[in-house]
Amino acid sequence: MKHKLVYIEWEDAVSNNLKWFSEEQALDWDKNISMIVKECGFILKEDKKHIFFVNRMADTRYDEDGSLEYGGLHKIPITWIRERKVLKS
């Protein structure tokens, strides 16, 4: 297989624009909110700043060149990643 299959866990950015908050409420929201995302996918590209991976690959045999199509695109800053494991494929 050309692309590594990986499990990646990262802390994502999160926001709340539903209402106005007092300073105390805002600080309480900050203290209690986090978004940990857990995902498996295939690495297409990686550099010092980002990892770019996809959840799905489809073999488009109907194409003349037999190329793959990709779905579930993710570009994540490396500094956001909390855990990463290469899975056997």
C-alpha positions in Angstrom: 0.0 0.0 0.0 1.4 3.4 -1.0 -0.1 5.4 1.9 0.4 4.7 5.6 -2.7 3.8 7.5 -2.7 5.7 10.9 -4.8 6.4 14.0 -4.5 10.1 15.0 -5.9 11.8 18.0 -5.8 15.6 18.2 -7.2 18.5 20.2 -9.2 20.6 17.8 -10.1 24.3 17.9 -13.6 25.0 19.4 -15.8 28.1 19.6 -19.1 29.2 20.9 -21.0 32.0 19.2 -24.5 31.1 20.5 -24.8 33.8 23.2 -22.9 36.4 25.2 -21.1 35.4 28.4 -20.0 37.2 31.5 -16.3 37.0 32.2 -16.9 34.4 34.8 -19.1 32.3 32.5 -16.5 32.7 29.7 -13.6 31.5 31.9 -15.8 28.6 33.2 -16.5 27.6 29.6 -12.8 27.8 28.8 -11.9 25.6 31.7 -14.5 22.9 30.9 -14.4 22.7 27.1 -12.2 20.6 24.9 -12.7 18.7 21.7 -10.6 15.6 21.3 -11.0 14.1 17.8 -10.0 10.5 17.1 -9.7 9.5 13.5 -8.1 6.8 11.2 -6.9 7.6 7.8 -4.2 7.4 5.1 -1.4 10.0 5.1 -1.0 11.7 1.8 1.5 14.4 2.8 3.3 15.6 5.9 5.7 18.4 6.6 7.1 20.2 9.7 3.8 22.1 10.2 0.9 19.9 9.1 -0.2 16.4 8.4 -2.6 15.9 5.5 -4.6 12.7 5.5 -7.9 11.2 4.1 -10.4 8.8 5.5 -11.4 7.2 2.3 -9.7 6.1 -1.0 -11.6 4.7 -4.0 -10.1 2.9 -6.8 -11.8 4.6 -9.8 -11.3 1.7 -12.3 -13.6 3.5 -14.7 -10.9 6.2 -15.2 -8.6 5.6 -18.1 -5.6 6.4 -15.8 -6.9 4.2 -13.0 -6.3 6.9 -10.4 -7.6 7.0 -6.9 -10.2 9.4 -5.5 -10.1 10.7 -1.9 -12.7 11.6 0.6 -12.7 12.9 4.2 -9.8 15.3 3.8 -8.0 16.5 7.0 -5.2 19.1 7.3 -4.1 19.3 11.0 -1.3 21.3 12.6 1.4 18.9 14.0 1.3 20.7 17.3 -2.4 19.7 17.8 -1.6 16.0 17.6 -1.8 14.2 21.0 -1.4 10.6 19.8 -0.4 8.9 16.6 -0.1 5.2 15.7 0.8 3.5 12.5 -1.8 0.7 11.9 -0.9 -2.5 10.0 -2.5 -2.6 6.6 
